[in-house]
Amino acid sequence: MYFHYYGQLLHQQNMLQDYIRTGTYYAAIIENYLDIQGRVVVDVGAGSGILSLFAAQAGAKHVYAVEASGMVEHARKLIAGNPSLSPRITVVHGKVEEVELPEKADILISEPMGTLLVNERMLESYIIARDRFLIPNGKMFPCLGRIHLAPFSDEYLYIEIASKALFWQQQNYYGVDVTALHGAAFQGYFSQPVVDAFDPRVLVAPAIFHTIDFMTVKEEELYELVIPLNFTTTMAARVHGIACWFDVLFNGSTVQRWLTTAPGAPTTHWYQLRCVLSQPLYVMAGQTITGHLFMVSHSSQSYTLNLTMSVKTCGGGAGQGGILQTASGKLELKEPYYRMSQPHIYSWAHDPQLQQLQMQQQGNQSSQQQQLGDIASAIQQPSTPLQSSLSSTLLLQQQQIQPHQQFIVPVQQQQVPQQCNQQNVWGS
């Protein structure tokens, strides 16, 4: 199923049209051509062969494009369609764990990242390719990845998920009482991680990150991952779970580039991921949230996520030592809820700067809106298809000239390992 999915051109197109992803790879390879020029490159999981073509553009001596899915035939056609580059690219059909190559690689390139970095377990193949084909002190693009985590508060999302189980509260569904299954359905919906883009203002504490160094990590270390959680909240809120995203580093000799999926950065096809707890936690500013995210791999090319979060409430109770709130959940990374919404549009009433901007724009737009409104009213009841189309177009124009209400705050730049000089870019 995994190879069948990536053997279809429509899915390859979806990734290629992620210009943050593709543009960052192109920039990292071309800007660091000195790392590639005259060297042997292995493209692990080559897909359409686009990264192999980038490496050839950068002057690679030879590129071995290893691909296990049926996409290999499309890759051969695409590469053959670029005759100035194709003589230096060999397409190899097979799994990287099984194929044999005639020479070692000076550099590996790959796009092994899935949702939450590790979904699809392609990272393990990337590590196996490192051990099999990379020369000592060779390079890997990318060379490390980081999973970022932060607690969030999103009442809209929580209610949306909880309300899905309301169907199972019916006591007379065609004469059948289905309420006995409500509890199981309720927990079932909360077992789905949410994949969407969210506004970073839902975060209630600074993020932490867990680093996976692709240059040194062992394959078996990816079978189970334990990420300790420790946050200090910056506001009073109901905490609904953990928000996650990732970034990867291309540590070139000339330019170091980051590819990030952070909230507030340009959205990628990975979006972000949130693990929502069925029982929220109540916190005050300055409190400490502890816990862990325990990730266990399985044969479906994914992970089971076991999340536990705790916060100690100051004051009376529990022998005057405070009350410990704890919430936990078990989620399947393989079965997410693809919400895919854009970041929530916050109310103007809560942002004085946006209110002032709205007032300024209203004066400039009122005359245009009035003209469009008069014309739309005159054809409010169209009698022909042409009038109907014109009415719809005018109404759409009225909506489009409204002030742009979506306001995104860039995330703060995180610290990176000292051995890596950094240039944090969003695919530019």
C-alpha positions as CSV (number, residue, x, y, z in Angstrom):
1,M,0.0,0.0,0.0
2,Y,2.9,2.4,0.9
3,F,4.6,1.9,-2.4
4,H,1.4,1.9,-4.4
5,Y,0.6,5.4,-2.9
6,Y,3.9,6.9,-4.0
7,G,3.7,5.2,-7.3
8,Q,1.0,7.5,-8.4
9,L,1.8,10.8,-10.2
10,L,-0.9,12.8,-8.5
11,H,0.7,12.2,-5.1
12,Q,4.1,13.1,-6.5
13,Q,2.6,16.3,-8.0
14,N,1.2,17.2,-4.5
15,M,4.7,17.1,-3.1
16,L,6.3,18.9,-6.1
17,Q,3.8,21.7,-5.8
18,D,4.8,22.2,-2.2
19,Y,7.1,25.1,-3.2
20,I,8.4,25.5,0.3
21,R,9.6,21.9,0.3
22,T,10.8,21.7,-3.3
23,G,12.3,25.3,-3.3
24,T,14.3,24.6,-0.1
25,Y,15.7,21.4,-1.4
26,Y,16.7,23.1,-4.7
27,A,18.3,26.0,-2.8
28,A,20.2,23.7,-0.4
29,I,21.6,21.6,-3.3
30,I,22.4,24.4,-5.8
31,E,23.9,26.8,-3.2
32,N,26.1,24.1,-1.8
33,Y,27.2,22.8,-5.2
34,L,30.8,22.6,-3.9
35,D,29.6,19.7,-1.7
36,I,28.2,17.9,-4.8
37,Q,30.4,18.9,-7.8
38,G,32.4,16.0,-9.1
39,R,31.0,13.7,-6.4
40,V,28.9,10.5,-6.3
41,V,25.3,11.1,-5.0
42,V,22.7,8.5,-3.9
43,D,19.1,9.7,-3.9
44,V,17.2,7.6,-1.4
45,G,13.6,7.1,-2.3
46,A,14.0,9.1,-5.5
47,G,10.2,9.3,-6.4
48,S,9.9,11.3,-9.6
49,G,13.7,11.8,-9.7
50,I,13.5,15.6,-9.1
51,L,16.2,15.6,-6.4
52,S,18.5,13.5,-8.7
53,L,18.1,16.1,-11.4
54,F,18.9,18.9,-8.9
55,A,22.1,17.1,-7.9
56,A,23.1,16.7,-11.6
57,Q,22.4,20.4,-12.1
58,A,24.8,21.1,-9.2
59,G,27.6,19.2,-11.0
60,A,27.4,15.7,-9.5
61,K,29.8,13.2,-11.1
62,H,27.1,10.6,-11.0
63,V,23.7,10.1,-9.3
64,Y,22.1,6.8,-8.3
65,A,18.3,7.3,-8.0
66,V,17.0,4.5,-5.9
67,E,13.2,4.0,-6.0
68,A,11.1,1.0,-4.9
69,S,7.7,2.0,-6.2
70,G,6.2,1.9,-9.7
71,M,7.1,5.6,-9.9
72,V,10.5,4.4,-11.1
73,E,9.2,4.2,-14.7
74,H,8.0,7.8,-14.5
75,A,11.4,8.8,-13.1
76,R,13.2,7.2,-16.0
77,K,11.0,9.1,-18.5
78,L,11.5,12.4,-16.7
79,I,15.2,12.0,-16.5
80,A,15.5,10.9,-20.1
81,G,13.5,14.0,-21.0
82,N,16.5,16.1,-19.7
83,P,19.3,14.9,-22.0
84,S,21.8,17.3,-20.7
85,L,21.6,15.7,-17.3
86,S,20.4,12.1,-17.9
87,P,23.9,10.6,-18.8
88,R,25.0,11.2,-15.2
89,I,21.9,9.7,-13.6
90,T,21.2,5.9,-13.1
91,V,17.8,4.9,-12.0
92,V,17.8,1.8,-9.7
93,H,14.6,0.0,-9.1
94,G,14.4,-1.7,-5.7
95,K,14.5,-1.1,-1.9
96,V,17.5,0.7,-0.6
97,E,17.8,-2.2,1.9
98,E,18.3,-4.7,-0.9
99,V,19.9,-3.0,-4.0
100,E,23.6,-3.1,-4.8
101,L,25.4,-0.1,-6.2
102,P,28.8,-0.1,-8.0
103,E,30.4,2.5,-5.8
104,K,30.0,4.4,-2.5
105,A,28.4,7.8,-2.2
106,D,30.0,11.0,-1.1
107,I,26.6,12.5,-0.3
108,L,23.1,11.1,0.3
109,I,20.0,13.2,-0.5
110,S,16.5,12.2,0.4
111,E,13.1,13.5,1.5
112,P,12.3,10.9,4.2
113,M,10.1,13.1,6.3
114,G,6.5,12.2,7.1
115,T,3.9,13.8,9.4
116,L,5.6,14.5,12.8
117,L,8.9,13.8,11.0
118,V,8.8,10.0,11.6
119,N,5.5,8.9,10.1
120,E,5.9,6.3,7.2
121,R,9.2,5.2,8.8
122,M,11.2,6.3,5.8
123,L,13.8,7.7,8.1
124,E,14.9,4.1,8.9
125,S,15.6,3.5,5.2
126,Y,17.6,6.7,5.1
127,I,19.7,5.4,8.0
128,I,20.2,2.0,6.4
129,A,21.3,3.8,3.2
130,R,23.8,5.8,5.3
131,D,25.3,2.6,6.7
132,R,25.4,0.7,3.4
133,F,26.5,3.4,0.9
134,L,27.9,6.5,2.5
135,I,31.7,7.0,2.7
136,P,33.2,7.9,6.1
137,N,32.6,11.6,6.9
138,G,30.3,11.8,3.9
139,K,27.4,14.3,3.9
140,M,23.6,13.8,4.3
141,F,21.0,16.3,3.0
142,P,19.2,16.7,5.4
143,C,21.6,15.9,8.3
144,L,19.3,16.2,11.3
145,G,15.6,16.8,12.2
146,R,13.9,18.3,15.2
147,I,10.4,17.6,16.5
148,H,9.0,20.7,18.2
149,L,6.2,20.4,20.9
150,A,4.2,22.9,22.8
151,P,0.9,22.8,24.8
152,F,-2.1,24.5,23.2
153,S,-5.5,25.8,24.0
154,D,-8.2,25.6,21.3
155,E,-11.8,25.4,22.5
156,Y,-13.1,25.4,18.9
157,L,-11.1,22.3,18.0
158,Y,-12.0,20.5,21.2
159,I,-15.8,21.1,20.8
160,E,-15.5,20.1,17.1
161,I,-14.0,16.7,18.0
162,A,-16.2,16.0,21.0
163,S,-19.4,16.9,19.1
164,K,-18.7,14.2,16.5
165,A,-19.7,11.5,19.0
166,L,-23.2,13.2,19.6
167,F,-24.7,10.8,17.1
168,W,-24.2,8.0,19.7
169,Q,-26.3,9.8,22.3
170,Q,-29.5,9.0,20.5
171,Q,-31.9,6.8,22.5
172,N,-34.3,6.2,19.5
173,Y,-32.3,5.7,16.3
174,Y,-34.9,3.8,14.2
175,G,-36.1,2.3,17.5
176,V,-32.6,1.4,18.7
177,D,-30.8,3.0,21.7
178,V,-27.2,3.5,20.6
179,T,-26.0,5.3,23.7
180,A,-24.1,2.3,24.9
181,L,-21.4,3.0,22.3
182,H,-21.1,6.7,23.0
183,G,-18.1,6.3,25.3
184,A,-16.1,4.2,22.8
185,A,-16.9,6.6,20.0
186,F,-15.9,9.6,22.0
187,Q,-12.5,8.1,22.8
188,G,-12.2,6.9,19.2
189,Y,-12.4,10.5,17.8
190,F,-9.8,11.6,20.3
191,S,-7.4,8.9,19.2
192,Q,-7.0,10.7,15.9
193,P,-4.2,13.3,15.7
194,V,-5.3,16.4,14.0
195,V,-3.4,17.5,10.9
196,D,-4.1,21.2,10.0
197,A,-2.5,24.6,10.1
198,F,-3.1,26.6,13.3
199,D,-2.4,30.1,14.5
200,P,0.7,30.1,16.8
201,R,-1.3,32.2,19.3
202,V,-3.0,29.0,20.5
203,L,0.2,27.9,22.1
204,V,0.3,28.5,25.9
205,A,4.1,27.9,26.5
206,P,7.4,28.2,24.7
207,A,8.1,25.1,22.6
208,I,10.7,22.4,23.3
209,F,12.3,20.2,20.7
210,H,13.7,16.7,20.4
211,T,16.6,16.2,18.0
212,I,17.3,13.2,15.8
213,D,20.8,13.4,14.3
214,F,20.6,11.4,11.0
215,M,24.4,11.2,10.9
216,T,24.7,9.2,14.1
217,V,21.3,7.7,15.1
218,K,21.0,4.0,14.9
219,E,18.1,2.3,13.1
220,E,16.8,0.6,16.2
221,E,16.7,3.9,18.1
222,L,13.8,4.9,15.9
223,Y,11.7,2.0,16.8
224,E,10.7,3.7,20.1
225,L,11.0,7.4,20.9
226,V,10.5,8.9,24.3
227,I,10.2,12.7,24.5
228,P,10.1,14.2,28.0
229,L,7.8,17.1,28.4
230,N,8.4,20.2,30.6
231,F,6.8,23.5,29.9
232,T,6.2,26.7,31.9
233,T,2.9,28.3,30.9
234,T,2.7,31.9,29.9
235,M,-1.1,32.4,30.5
236,A,-4.1,31.0,32.2
237,A,-6.0,28.6,29.9
238,R,-7.6,25.2,29.4
239,V,-4.8,23.1,27.8
240,H,-6.3,20.7,25.2
241,G,-3.1,18.8,24.3
242,I,0.2,19.0,22.5
243,A,0.9,20.8,19.2
244,C,3.8,19.4,17.1
245,W,5.8,20.3,14.0
246,F,9.3,19.6,12.7
247,D,12.2,21.1,10.8
248,V,15.3,19.6,9.1
249,L,18.7,21.0,8.5
250,F,20.8,21.0,5.3
251,N,24.3,21.6,6.8
252,G,26.1,22.5,3.6
253,S,29.7,23.8,3.5
254,T,28.6,27.1,1.9
255,V,25.0,27.7,3.2
256,Q,23.1,26.1,6.1
257,R,19.4,25.9,5.4
258,W,16.4,24.9,7.5
259,L,13.1,23.5,6.1
260,T,10.5,24.2,8.7
261,T,6.8,23.3,9.1
262,A,6.3,25.6,12.0
263,P,3.0,27.4,12.7
264,G,3.3,31.0,11.4
265,A,5.7,30.0,8.6
266,P,4.5,29.4,5.1
267,T,2.3,26.2,5.1
268,T,3.7,23.0,3.6
269,H,1.9,19.8,2.6
270,W,2.9,18.4,6.0
271,Y,0.9,21.1,7.9
272,Q,1.2,20.7,11.7
273,L,-0.1,18.1,14.0
274,R,-2.0,18.3,17.3
275,C,-2.7,15.5,19.8
276,V,-5.9,16.5,21.6
277,L,-6.7,15.1,25.0
278,S,-10.3,14.1,25.9
279,Q,-9.8,15.6,29.3
280,P,-8.3,19.1,29.3
281,L,-6.0,20.5,32.0
282,Y,-6.6,23.8,33.8
283,V,-3.5,25.9,34.2
284,M,-2.5,29.3,35.5
285,A,0.4,31.5,34.2
286,G,3.8,30.3,35.5
287,Q,2.7,26.7,36.2
288,T,4.8,23.8,35.1
289,I,3.4,21.1,32.8
290,T,5.2,17.8,32.8
291,G,4.8,14.5,31.1
292,H,6.0,12.5,28.1
293,L,5.2,11.5,24.5
294,F,6.0,7.9,24.0
295,M,6.1,6.9,20.3
296,V,6.1,3.2,19.4
297,S,6.6,2.1,15.8
298,H,4.5,-0.7,14.2
299,S,4.2,-2.7,11.0
300,S,1.8,-0.2,9.3
301,Q,4.7,2.1,8.6
302,S,3.7,4.4,11.4
303,Y,3.6,5.0,15.2
304,T,1.3,4.7,18.2
305,L,1.5,7.9,20.3
306,N,1.1,7.6,24.1
307,L,0.7,11.1,25.5
308,T,0.7,12.0,29.3
309,M,0.5,15.5,30.7
310,S,0.3,16.6,34.3
311,V,0.1,19.9,36.2
312,K,0.1,20.5,39.9
313,T,-2.4,23.0,41.1
314,C,-1.2,25.2,44.0
315,G,-3.3,25.6,47.1
316,G,-5.3,23.2,49.3
317,G,-6.1,19.6,48.7
318,A,-4.0,16.4,48.7
319,G,-2.6,17.2,52.2
320,Q,-2.2,20.9,51.4
321,G,0.4,20.0,48.8
322,G,-1.9,20.9,45.9
323,I,-3.9,18.7,43.5
324,L,-2.2,16.9,40.6
325,Q,-4.2,17.0,37.3
326,T,-3.2,14.3,34.9
327,A,-4.6,13.6,31.4
328,S,-3.5,11.0,28.9
329,G,-4.4,9.7,25.5
330,K,-3.5,7.0,23.0
331,L,-3.4,8.2,19.4
332,E,-2.7,6.5,16.0
333,L,-0.4,8.5,13.8
334,K,-1.5,6.3,10.9
335,E,-5.1,7.4,11.2
336,P,-5.1,11.2,11.5
337,Y,-8.0,13.6,11.2
338,Y,-7.1,15.7,8.1
339,R,-8.7,19.0,9.1
340,M,-6.5,21.0,6.8
341,S,-8.0,24.3,7.9
342,Q,-6.2,27.6,7.7
343,P,-5.2,29.3,11.0
344,H,-8.2,30.5,12.9
345,I,-9.3,34.0,12.1
346,Y,-9.4,35.9,15.4
347,S,-12.0,38.5,16.2
348,W,-11.3,42.1,15.4
349,A,-12.8,43.1,18.7
350,H,-9.8,41.7,20.5
351,D,-7.1,43.4,18.5
352,P,-7.0,47.3,18.6
353,Q,-4.4,47.5,15.9
354,L,-6.6,45.6,13.5
355,Q,-9.6,47.6,14.5
356,Q,-7.8,50.8,13.5
357,L,-6.7,49.3,10.2
358,Q,-10.3,48.3,9.5
359,M,-11.6,51.8,10.1
360,Q,-9.0,53.3,7.7
361,Q,-9.9,50.8,5.0
362,Q,-13.6,51.2,5.4
363,G,-13.4,54.8,4.4
364,N,-11.6,53.9,1.1
365,Q,-13.9,51.0,0.3
366,S,-17.3,52.3,1.2
367,S,-18.0,53.9,-2.2
368,Q,-16.9,50.9,-4.1
369,Q,-19.0,48.6,-2.0
370,Q,-22.0,50.9,-2.4
371,Q,-21.7,50.8,-6.2
372,L,-21.4,47.0,-6.3
373,G,-24.3,46.7,-3.8
374,D,-26.6,48.9,-6.0
375,I,-25.9,46.8,-9.1
376,A,-26.3,43.6,-7.2
377,S,-29.6,44.7,-5.9
378,A,-30.8,45.6,-9.3
379,I,-30.3,42.0,-10.5
380,Q,-31.1,40.4,-7.2
381,Q,-33.7,38.2,-9.0
382,P,-32.0,37.3,-12.3
383,S,-34.1,36.0,-15.2
384,T,-31.3,34.7,-17.3
385,P,-28.2,32.5,-16.7
386,L,-26.0,35.5,-17.7
387,Q,-27.7,37.7,-15.0
388,S,-27.3,34.9,-12.5
389,S,-23.6,34.6,-13.2
390,L,-23.2,38.4,-13.0
391,S,-25.0,38.5,-9.7
392,S,-22.7,35.8,-8.2
393,T,-19.6,37.6,-9.5
394,L,-20.6,40.9,-8.0
395,L,-21.3,39.3,-4.6
396,L,-17.9,37.6,-4.8
397,Q,-16.3,40.9,-5.5
398,Q,-18.0,42.4,-2.5
399,Q,-16.5,39.7,-0.3
400,Q,-13.1,40.0,-1.8
401,I,-12.7,43.7,-1.0
402,Q,-13.3,43.2,2.7
403,P,-10.2,43.8,4.8
404,H,-7.9,40.9,5.1
405,Q,-8.7,39.6,8.6
406,Q,-6.2,36.7,8.9
407,F,-3.3,37.7,11.0
408,I,-0.3,35.4,11.5
409,V,2.5,35.9,14.0
410,P,5.9,34.5,13.0
411,V,7.2,31.9,15.4
412,Q,10.3,32.6,17.5
413,Q,13.6,31.2,16.2
414,Q,14.7,28.2,18.2
415,Q,18.2,27.4,19.3
416,V,20.1,24.9,17.2
417,P,23.1,22.6,17.9
418,Q,26.3,24.5,18.4
419,Q,28.1,22.5,15.7
420,C,25.7,23.7,13.0
421,N,25.9,27.3,11.7
422,Q,22.4,28.2,10.8
423,Q,20.4,30.3,8.4
424,N,16.7,29.9,9.3
425,V,14.8,30.3,6.0
426,W,11.3,29.5,5.0
427,G,12.1,28.0,1.7
428,S,13.6,31.2,0.2
